[in-house]
Amino acid sequence: MKIYENLYTLKTLPILNTLIFFFGEILFPLSFNILSFFY
């Protein structure tokens, strides 16, 4: 049972990492640029 849980986390970790990377690298500067555009 423990091995299956480890495999599941190994499968889902790259997805989480890409999501965090996407939010951090693309959406945050984009929203920051929009905010600075208004101010």
N, C-alpha and C positions, 0 to 999 in steps of 0.2 A: 504493500500500500504506500509506503514511504517513497519508493522508487517512482511510482506513478505520479505522486505529488511533485517530486523534483523535476520530472520530465515536463509536467504541466507548467511549472514556473519557468523552466528554461524556454518553453515555447512562447509564453506570454511576455517574458522580459524584453525581448527585442522589439515587440510591438509597443510596449510602454515606453521604451527608450526612444523609438522613432517619433512617438506622439509628443513626448517631452521635448525632443529636438525640434520638431515642427513648431510647437507652441513657442519655444524659447527663441528660435532663430528667425522665424518668419512672422508669426503673429504679433509678438511683443514689439519688435522694431516698427512693424506696420502701424500698430495702434499708437505707438509713441510718435511716429511721423504725423499721423492724423491729429493727435492732440497738439503737437507743436504747430501744425498748420492752422488750427483754430486760434491758438494764442500767439 
